[in-house]
């Protein structure tokens, strides 16, 4: 990931210098601000593409579960079943 950021930064500098030579009428400050804005936008897109994860959860077996966040999906509903008491079998009431 670190190398990807370095490659993006280098590509931005090369493309920025080429664009700066083509547009000689703009001030250096305006070109620098435009380059920084493009770099920030590229880094924002990079961070959005990296999967995000929820907080770890430990289930009753001791397993650690780390769920991946999916912004387009709705969060799962919490379980509504009551856990069975120890020593008492669950009865089907149908």
C-alpha positions in Angstrom: 0.0 0.0 0.0 2.9 2.3 0.8 4.3 1.7 -2.7 1.0 2.5 -4.3 0.9 5.9 -2.6 4.5 6.6 -3.7 3.6 5.6 -7.3 0.5 7.8 -7.3 2.6 10.7 -5.9 5.3 10.3 -8.5 2.7 10.1 -11.3 1.0 13.2 -10.0 4.3 15.1 -10.0 5.2 14.0 -13.5 1.7 14.8 -14.9 1.6 18.0 -12.9 4.8 19.3 -14.4 3.7 18.5 -17.9 0.4 20.3 -17.4 2.3 23.2 -15.9 4.5 23.6 -18.9 1.4 23.6 -21.2 -0.4 26.3 -19.1 2.2 29.1 -18.7 -0.4 31.8 -18.0 -1.5 30.4 -14.6 0.3 31.4 -11.4 2.5 28.9 -9.6 0.3 29.1 -6.5 -2.9 28.2 -8.5 -1.1 25.3 -10.1 0.2 24.1 -6.7 -3.3 24.4 -5.1 -4.8 22.4 -8.1 -2.2 19.7 -7.7 -2.7 19.4 -4.0 -6.5 19.1 -4.5 -6.0 16.4 -7.1 -3.7 14.5 -4.7 -6.1 14.7 -1.8 -8.9 13.5 -4.1 -6.8 10.5 -5.2 -5.9 9.6 -1.6 -9.6 9.9 -0.6 -10.6 7.5 -3.4 -7.8 5.1 -2.3 -9.0 5.1 1.3 -12.6 4.4 0.1 -11.5 1.5 -1.9 -9.7 -0.2 1.0 -12.2 -2.5 2.8 -13.3 -1.2 6.2 -13.9 -3.6 9.1 -16.2 -3.5 12.2 -15.1 -4.0 15.7 -14.1 -7.6 16.6 -16.8 -9.7 18.3 -16.1 -12.8 20.4 -18.9 -15.5 20.2 -19.8 -18.1 22.9 -17.3 -20.6 21.4 -14.5 -18.1 21.8 -14.2 -17.4 18.1 -13.2 -13.9 17.1 -15.3 -12.5 14.3 -14.3 -9.4 12.4 -17.0 -8.4 9.9 -16.3 -6.4 6.8 -18.4 -3.2 6.5 -20.5 -2.9 3.3 -21.9 0.6 3.1 -24.4 -0.4 0.4 -25.8 -3.2 2.6 -28.1 -2.7 5.6 -26.8 -3.7 9.0 -28.0 -7.1 10.2 -30.8 -7.2 12.7 -29.8 -8.4 16.2 -31.0 -11.9 17.1 -34.5 -12.0 18.7 -34.4 -15.6 20.0 -33.9 -16.1 23.7 -31.0 -18.4 24.5 -32.0 -21.8 26.0 -31.4 -22.1 29.8 -28.8 -24.6 30.9 -30.3 -28.0 31.7 -33.7 -27.2 30.2 -34.4 -28.5 26.7 -36.1 -26.1 24.2 -39.7 -27.1 23.5 -41.4 -26.5 20.2 -44.7 -24.7 20.9 -46.4 -25.6 17.6 
